[in-house]
């Protein structure tokens, strides 16, 4: 080889090397360590739905357009199927709950209510760890308080809203500015008074899913008989405390709901930070898979840290929630799926209305090639919907299913929902979402239960 040629070749190689250093390659795709196996016959909990609270006494009512965004399930809508409202201590304020509640019901959503305080005439102050202004329900007013809750149920019914359930108390164990209840007081009410309430009863709505608040109910046959839904909040609750063996042992026929949270924080304008908003999807995954919750209910629907921005548009946190709420509809059942097939990949699966729904979260900064295997059910293709830094529940191209399996690319820092029509020769984007706004028969079934 001539020296002049060697010099030219070296110069060329050096130039290529420099250019390669200037051009940043895309993140490499990583093949998952194992397949995701979805066993459509291995059924877990029935899903009641997803939603949030509207609290017009504190932050103003949702507008008519915002109600459509929250409870509709078309394009640029959240598909929420649960509305939480408050039971104000002053009956003169109850009318404020009606407009949004009636709009939610018209869209097929269910409505439940939580009180923060009984009427002031029923409460008294007491000394709680040195705080002499702490408030509790008078012991001789438990019956009157049960009637107060009944009055709210009747008021809503007479105005077109049949409540699905009513709670005894919001966060009885975190009541610096509302009404305290001890575990023994909650037990007393549930055992001796809750049976007179003409609606499903939720208890105890501990702020941190502290089991000392609910264990006494589960361990008392009469109190348990009067409880229909065990409600819990997950503020600061570690994932390893999401499971509740005692509920699995004694809660047959009862429902398990996560009735309030915002996660990971309530910082100003945090609703649209990415990948922080991806943590919402991950938290929902853990609540459903590790906690076996049947409902996941956010705090304020519209707030600077919530699924809906203050201007009524859907935030990135809302996109994360919508990856579940738009596709996993009321009455669907969670089925067994490989929950963590690869580092930073988390998967859950559901079925209902002749559809299979798989929600896959990739918390890695690299894309992942993930193989999914369907057992005890068949489909010819799946329709993917993705939220990541630039996309908002965006439809992708259908992916063919071959021999009961398909492989999909999970973008870096993303959540993707795959929807398949079971036992069908095709699965279209239109079928995957717009026919699941609300199944009227299913809505009637849920509301009648």
VENBELNOR-V599239 format. One line per field, one symbol per residue. ss: DSSP state (a for helix, b for strand, c for the rest). burial: b if it has 9 or more other C-alpha atoms within 8 Angstrom, else e. A space follows every 50 residues. Layout:
# VENBELNOR-V599239
ss=???
burial=???
This chain:
# VENBELNOR-V599239
ss=ccaaaaaaaaaaaaaaaaaaaacccccccbbccccbbbbbbbbbbbccbb bbbccaaaaccccaaaaaaaaccccccccccbbbbbbcccaaaaaaaaaa aaaaaacccbbbbbbccccaaabbbbbbccbbbbbbbcaaaaaaaaaaaa aaaaaaaaccccccbbbcccccccccccbbccaaaaaaaaaacaaacccb bbbbbbccccaaaaaaaaccaaaaaaccbbbbbcccccaaacccaaaaaa ccccbbbbbbcccccccccaaacccccaaaaaaaaaaaacccccbbbbbb cbcccccbcccccbcaaaaaaaaaacccccccbbbbbccccbccbbbbbb bbccbbbbbbbbcccccbbbbbbbbcccccbbbbbbbccccccbbcccbb cbccbbbbbbcccbbbbbbbbcccccccaaaaaaaacccaaaaaaaaac
burial=eeeeebeeeeeeeeeeeeeeeeeeeeeeeeebeebbbbbbeebbbbbbbb bbbbbbeeeebbeeebbbbbbbbbeebbbbbbbbbbbbbeeeebebbbeb bbbbbebbbbbbbbbbbbeeebbbbbbeeeeeebbbbbeebbeebbbbbb ebbeebbeeebbbbbbbbbbbbbebeeebbbbbeebbbbbbebbeebebb bbbbbbbbbeeebbbbbbebeebbebbbbbbbbbbebeeeebeeebbeee beebbbbbbbbbbeebeeebbbbbbebbbbbbbbbbbbbbbbbbbbbbbb bbbbbbbbbeebebbbbbbbbbbbbbbbbbbbbbbbbbbbbbebbbbbbb bbeebbbbbbbbbbebbbbbbbbbbeebbbbbbbbbbbeeebbebeebbe beebbbbbebbbbbbbbbbbbbebeebebeebbbbbbbeeebbeebbee
